[in-house]
Amino acid sequence: MDFDNSGLDFGFHFTASQIAASLLFSIIGFYVFRAGKKALNYPVIFSGVALMAYPMFTSGPLQDWGVGVVLCALAYHFHSTGNLTG
């Protein structure tokens, strides 16, 4: 019996870079989310959620790492200033 699975493509093509970025920034996002929730700082909460969710919507290592670094910088800015305007 010959089973042809060439038609079964679920679109999951992960690289080591994508897995590492997703794991790292999701852990950071969870920590940022908890810190924002504890301080009732909504921009920090939203930054944490964005850090946990964005890897599902990027493709490629440059997007993965670039967006993650930018979101971490925004979360740091919002946490250190305590508001949106700085």
Rosetta constraint file for C-alpha pairs under 8 A:
AtomPair CA 14 CA 18 HARMONIC 6.21 0.50
AtomPair CA 14 CA 19 HARMONIC 6.78 0.50
AtomPair CA 15 CA 19 HARMONIC 6.38 0.50
AtomPair CA 16 CA 20 HARMONIC 6.06 0.50
AtomPair CA 17 CA 21 HARMONIC 6.02 0.50
AtomPair CA 17 CA 61 HARMONIC 6.11 0.50
AtomPair CA 18 CA 22 HARMONIC 5.92 0.50
AtomPair CA 18 CA 55 HARMONIC 7.83 0.50
AtomPair CA 18 CA 60 HARMONIC 7.26 0.50
AtomPair CA 18 CA 61 HARMONIC 6.26 0.50
AtomPair CA 18 CA 64 HARMONIC 6.65 0.50
AtomPair CA 19 CA 23 HARMONIC 6.04 0.50
AtomPair CA 20 CA 24 HARMONIC 5.99 0.50
AtomPair CA 21 CA 25 HARMONIC 5.89 0.50
AtomPair CA 21 CA 55 HARMONIC 7.71 0.50
AtomPair CA 21 CA 64 HARMONIC 6.31 0.50
AtomPair CA 21 CA 65 HARMONIC 6.30 0.50
AtomPair CA 21 CA 68 HARMONIC 7.73 0.50
AtomPair CA 22 CA 26 HARMONIC 5.82 0.50
AtomPair CA 22 CA 52 HARMONIC 7.89 0.50
AtomPair CA 22 CA 55 HARMONIC 5.57 0.50
AtomPair CA 22 CA 64 HARMONIC 7.65 0.50
AtomPair CA 23 CA 27 HARMONIC 6.23 0.50
AtomPair CA 24 CA 28 HARMONIC 6.33 0.50
AtomPair CA 25 CA 29 HARMONIC 5.81 0.50
AtomPair CA 25 CA 51 HARMONIC 5.85 0.50
AtomPair CA 25 CA 52 HARMONIC 6.54 0.50
AtomPair CA 25 CA 68 HARMONIC 6.31 0.50
AtomPair CA 26 CA 30 HARMONIC 6.10 0.50
AtomPair CA 26 CA 51 HARMONIC 5.88 0.50
AtomPair CA 26 CA 52 HARMONIC 4.25 0.50
AtomPair CA 26 CA 53 HARMONIC 7.53 0.50
AtomPair CA 27 CA 31 HARMONIC 6.39 0.50
AtomPair CA 27 CA 52 HARMONIC 7.47 0.50
AtomPair CA 28 CA 32 HARMONIC 6.12 0.50
AtomPair CA 28 CA 48 HARMONIC 7.57 0.50
AtomPair CA 28 CA 51 HARMONIC 7.34 0.50
AtomPair CA 28 CA 52 HARMONIC 7.95 0.50
AtomPair CA 29 CA 33 HARMONIC 5.92 0.50
AtomPair CA 29 CA 47 HARMONIC 7.27 0.50
AtomPair CA 29 CA 48 HARMONIC 4.12 0.50
AtomPair CA 29 CA 49 HARMONIC 6.31 0.50
AtomPair CA 29 CA 50 HARMONIC 7.35 0.50
AtomPair CA 29 CA 51 HARMONIC 4.68 0.50
AtomPair CA 29 CA 52 HARMONIC 5.11 0.50
AtomPair CA 30 CA 34 HARMONIC 6.23 0.50
AtomPair CA 30 CA 48 HARMONIC 6.01 0.50
AtomPair CA 30 CA 49 HARMONIC 7.45 0.50
AtomPair CA 30 CA 51 HARMONIC 7.95 0.50
AtomPair CA 30 CA 52 HARMONIC 6.71 0.50
AtomPair CA 31 CA 35 HARMONIC 6.20 0.50
AtomPair CA 31 CA 48 HARMONIC 7.38 0.50
AtomPair CA 32 CA 36 HARMONIC 6.05 0.50
AtomPair CA 32 CA 44 HARMONIC 6.58 0.50
AtomPair CA 32 CA 45 HARMONIC 6.85 0.50
AtomPair CA 32 CA 47 HARMONIC 7.33 0.50
AtomPair CA 32 CA 48 HARMONIC 4.92 0.50
AtomPair CA 32 CA 75 HARMONIC 7.20 0.50
AtomPair CA 33 CA 37 HARMONIC 6.06 0.50
AtomPair CA 33 CA 44 HARMONIC 6.55 0.50
AtomPair CA 33 CA 45 HARMONIC 4.63 0.50
AtomPair CA 33 CA 46 HARMONIC 7.34 0.50
AtomPair CA 33 CA 47 HARMONIC 7.24 0.50
AtomPair CA 33 CA 48 HARMONIC 4.30 0.50
AtomPair CA 33 CA 49 HARMONIC 6.43 0.50
AtomPair CA 34 CA 38 HARMONIC 6.09 0.50
AtomPair CA 34 CA 45 HARMONIC 7.46 0.50
AtomPair CA 35 CA 39 HARMONIC 6.25 0.50
AtomPair CA 35 CA 44 HARMONIC 7.71 0.50
AtomPair CA 35 CA 45 HARMONIC 7.76 0.50
AtomPair CA 36 CA 40 HARMONIC 5.66 0.50
AtomPair CA 36 CA 41 HARMONIC 4.90 0.50
AtomPair CA 36 CA 42 HARMONIC 6.55 0.50
AtomPair CA 36 CA 43 HARMONIC 7.72 0.50
AtomPair CA 36 CA 44 HARMONIC 4.88 0.50
AtomPair CA 36 CA 45 HARMONIC 4.77 0.50
AtomPair CA 36 CA 48 HARMONIC 7.89 0.50
AtomPair CA 36 CA 79 HARMONIC 7.55 0.50
AtomPair CA 37 CA 41 HARMONIC 6.47 0.50
AtomPair CA 37 CA 42 HARMONIC 7.50 0.50
AtomPair CA 37 CA 44 HARMONIC 7.99 0.50
AtomPair CA 37 CA 45 HARMONIC 6.10 0.50
AtomPair CA 41 CA 45 HARMONIC 6.38 0.50
AtomPair CA 41 CA 79 HARMONIC 7.64 0.50
AtomPair CA 41 CA 82 HARMONIC 6.85 0.50
AtomPair CA 41 CA 83 HARMONIC 7.62 0.50
AtomPair CA 42 CA 46 HARMONIC 6.15 0.50
AtomPair CA 43 CA 47 HARMONIC 6.09 0.50
AtomPair CA 43 CA 75 HARMONIC 7.60 0.50
AtomPair CA 43 CA 78 HARMONIC 6.30 0.50
AtomPair CA 43 CA 83 HARMONIC 7.37 0.50
AtomPair CA 43 CA 84 HARMONIC 6.94 0.50
AtomPair CA 44 CA 48 HARMONIC 6.17 0.50
AtomPair CA 44 CA 75 HARMONIC 5.50 0.50
AtomPair CA 44 CA 78 HARMONIC 5.87 0.50
AtomPair CA 44 CA 79 HARMONIC 6.12 0.50
AtomPair CA 45 CA 49 HARMONIC 6.37 0.50
AtomPair CA 46 CA 50 HARMONIC 6.07 0.50
AtomPair CA 47 CA 51 HARMONIC 6.13 0.50
AtomPair CA 47 CA 71 HARMONIC 6.53 0.50
AtomPair CA 47 CA 72 HARMONIC 7.78 0.50
AtomPair CA 47 CA 74 HARMONIC 7.17 0.50
AtomPair CA 47 CA 75 HARMONIC 5.49 0.50
AtomPair CA 48 CA 52 HARMONIC 6.32 0.50
AtomPair CA 48 CA 75 HARMONIC 7.27 0.50
AtomPair CA 49 CA 53 HARMONIC 6.14 0.50
AtomPair CA 50 CA 54 HARMONIC 5.64 0.50
AtomPair CA 50 CA 71 HARMONIC 7.50 0.50
AtomPair CA 51 CA 55 HARMONIC 7.73 0.50
AtomPair CA 51 CA 68 HARMONIC 6.62 0.50
AtomPair CA 51 CA 71 HARMONIC 6.46 0.50
AtomPair CA 51 CA 72 HARMONIC 7.57 0.50
AtomPair CA 53 CA 57 HARMONIC 7.77 0.50
AtomPair CA 54 CA 58 HARMONIC 6.70 0.50
AtomPair CA 54 CA 67 HARMONIC 8.00 0.50
AtomPair CA 55 CA 64 HARMONIC 6.35 0.50
AtomPair CA 58 CA 63 HARMONIC 5.99 0.50
AtomPair CA 58 CA 64 HARMONIC 6.02 0.50
AtomPair CA 59 CA 63 HARMONIC 6.37 0.50
AtomPair CA 59 CA 64 HARMONIC 6.84 0.50
AtomPair CA 60 CA 64 HARMONIC 6.23 0.50
AtomPair CA 61 CA 65 HARMONIC 6.05 0.50
AtomPair CA 62 CA 66 HARMONIC 5.64 0.50
AtomPair CA 63 CA 67 HARMONIC 5.73 0.50
AtomPair CA 64 CA 68 HARMONIC 6.17 0.50
AtomPair CA 65 CA 69 HARMONIC 6.10 0.50
AtomPair CA 66 CA 70 HARMONIC 6.28 0.50
AtomPair CA 67 CA 71 HARMONIC 6.06 0.50
AtomPair CA 68 CA 72 HARMONIC 6.11 0.50
AtomPair CA 69 CA 73 HARMONIC 6.18 0.50
AtomPair CA 70 CA 74 HARMONIC 6.24 0.50
AtomPair CA 71 CA 75 HARMONIC 6.10 0.50
AtomPair CA 72 CA 76 HARMONIC 6.12 0.50
AtomPair CA 73 CA 77 HARMONIC 6.13 0.50
AtomPair CA 74 CA 78 HARMONIC 6.08 0.50
AtomPair CA 75 CA 79 HARMONIC 5.99 0.50
AtomPair CA 76 CA 80 HARMONIC 5.96 0.50
AtomPair CA 77 CA 81 HARMONIC 6.03 0.50
AtomPair CA 77 CA 86 HARMONIC 7.52 0.50
AtomPair CA 78 CA 82 HARMONIC 5.47 0.50
AtomPair CA 78 CA 83 HARMONIC 5.81 0.50
AtomPair CA 78 CA 84 HARMONIC 6.31 0.50
AtomPair CA 78 CA 86 HARMONIC 7.43 0.50
AtomPair CA 79 CA 83 HARMONIC 7.68 0.50
AtomPair CA 81 CA 86 HARMONIC 5.30 0.50
AtomPair CA 82 CA 86 HARMONIC 7.49 0.50
